[in-house]
Amino acid sequence: MGLAAALEAALADILGPEAVLTGEGAAAYAVAGLAPTAAVRPATVEQLAAVMRLAHARGLAVLPWGGGTMMGLGNPPRRYDLAVDMRHLDRVLEHEPADLTCTVEAGIAIGDLRSRLAAAGQTVGLDPPWPERATVGGTLATAIAGPRRYAWGHPRDFTIGMRVVLADGRITRAGGKVVKNVAGYDLCKLYIGSLGTLAIIVEATFKLLPLPRASAGLAFSFPGPGPACQTARELWRRGLAVTGMALQTQGGQYELLVDLGGSPGAVARSQREATELAVAQGGREAGSEPFWQEALASPVASRHLTVRLTVLPSRLAEALASLEALGPTLVVAFPTVGHIYARWPEGADARAVVGQALAVARAVGGTGVVHSWPWLAAGAPLVDVWGPPPPSAALMRRVKEAWDPAGVLAPGRMVAGI
């Protein structure tokens, strides 16, 4: 029996043959052109733990999968033997409306979770692109946040508990299920943003948010980034009922999208003031549909290079103006947090574009990473997509060695090839 057949048989003993994919089925889980030998779909945490014990014993490299919308983020894996599809772990385990908390399995899609919580007039503060596909676990592992971070904060701010499976198959907990949880180290913050390199998130407990009684959306078109950014700053300064802002451009026009939410009176007043502010800066009302999530990820095989810059909000307009010269097909920025996503089509001179974009970030005192480089050849990156290793790289490497000394989980995907 060959190695692939032996692995398939061992996995089928744990999960049943219908939950193990090989050949073309496994090829659907390719990352940067590298396909795993097999993909599995565990239905319980215990099954996943057994799979990880097997992978650890055999020295297999494992990548967890959610909805697949962020698999372009990170370096290509050094090795890739097994994909773990988490989407069958999709239950709402507990929901306490009076306490504004819920506990869910990590494979549930954000859109599905929002729909279930809406019946109680509540929502979760996760705002990834493609919420109908993006899962709770994937959103936490990538620490992705959208334009509603303005009001909701970062996923680290309202994740109060987790259950994870470690590389050797052990099941552990971090945090708790109550908001006032202050005992010990907050390992939730360590797992959020670790890109699946330390553990596989299987459950999460969140503080919830009440849904606003009224909401509205506005869109304003500006001839350049300066007036648009000035309008965004003034909206922020005035403390209006703004729940999110995104600034997007295609074809030279900058469009500022504003989400409002709150009491009916506050929303109505904010609509009037926001319109007055935009017009005073030379803006005009527009009927644009939001396309910001197109710049962050795609639920299908993308052929777009995307670079993410992080700058001070006060220098956002300067960075946007510099990026225009590089010819991106789409630029999206979140003015209140200083994030910019710039996208180029397949065929662009990737090495030159990345170098120039990162130089733009440095020129304004910011940083940059390659957010998605889907056509990058497996094992042959043109650049480290995370940029130069940060001063914390040695500490990060020690953490990885403590949690996963055998290098089972997502080897090489993180900063500095961790």
Secondary structure, DSSP 4 states (H G I P E B T S, - for coil): --HHHHHHHHHHHHH-GGGEEETHHHHTT-BTTB--SEEE--SSHHHHHHHHHHHHHHT--EEEESSSTTTTSSPPPS---EEEE-TT---EEEEEGGGTEEEEETTSBHHHHHHHHHTTTEEES---SSTTT-BHHHHHHHT---TTHHHH--HHHHEEEEEEEETTS-EEEEE-SSS---SS--THHHHTTSTTSSEEEEEEEEEEEEPPSEEEEEEEEESSHHHHHHHHHHHHHHT-SEEEEEEEEETTEEEEEEEEEESHHHHHHHHHHHHHHHHHTT-EE--PPP-HHHHH--SS---EEEEEEE--GGGHHHHHHHHHTT--SEEEEETTTTEEEEEEETTS-HHHHHHHHHHHHHHTT-EEEEEE-TTPPTT--SS-TT-SPPTTHHHHHHHHHHH-TT--BSTT-SGGG-
